[in-house]
Amino acid sequence: MPHLFAGLTPLHTAVLDGNFAAVRLLIRHGADINKQDEDTWTALHAACSEGHVDIARYLLKRGADPLIRTDEGERPLDLVDASDFAMIKVMLEATNKAKKDKGIDDDDDDDDDENDGENDQCCADDGENADGGYEDEDEDESDEEEDYDEETDKSRFLAYRSRHSVPKEPQDDDG
């Protein structure tokens, strides 16, 4: 989480507080949606870190850039809790769309994969590869686009997350 008052804008504060009405009001009145605080977090980084999926969706609709990185190289997607599948889906879709719109190929995005393409089929414990399928020599590979599959997105995110682990502070179950 960003340091308290480390250059936080009113938009950052509203997002961190989960105050959707204030977020809308601030954006409607010209708040810079992609402004970074002193820790180089945007409002979208804050929404992802705090699990505010509705706010993240709204920020994205209003032009928040999911590809902006912090000084540590973290995109908003990197700050999503691994068990928050709704946020994972929103951020994977937004990140992939932004990459496509900007003509960024995953292979060209060298900060996105520390192993430079070695072992892109990072296997999970159950033998499932990063794209959600199982390696099979007899499998017919086609270039047709697959239908959306939530399990595939989860697998891709978890494989990505394992390569770019972001330590999170443990949260109390008390509230």
C-alpha angles and dihedrals in degrees: 000000000000117000113269111272093355095154093308114173120215086258092056090049094049091049094048089050091049090236101155094177092055091047091054092046094049094048091046088055096050108273111168101249094198098043112134123218124221089280087052093245120144124209087262091057088053094048091050093046092050096042096242097152096170091053091046090052091049093048090050092050089051094052108273109162112232091194097064110117131207120233086267090057096252120148119200089259090060091062097054115113108250092233095052098095095169090057092042090056094048094047097043090052093046094046093048092047092049091049091049092047091051093044093244115154118202088239090054092050095081094174089058096067120036093193094061094233097314109136098003086167092069103182126224121219092269094055094258113141126226095269092056097255133106122246109253124168092208094051114122107232113213131181092223115122112251123232114257112277119186091205090056091053091048091051093048092048094047091049090049091046092051090056092046103034113185112197111231125198112250112256123220116241088219094085 
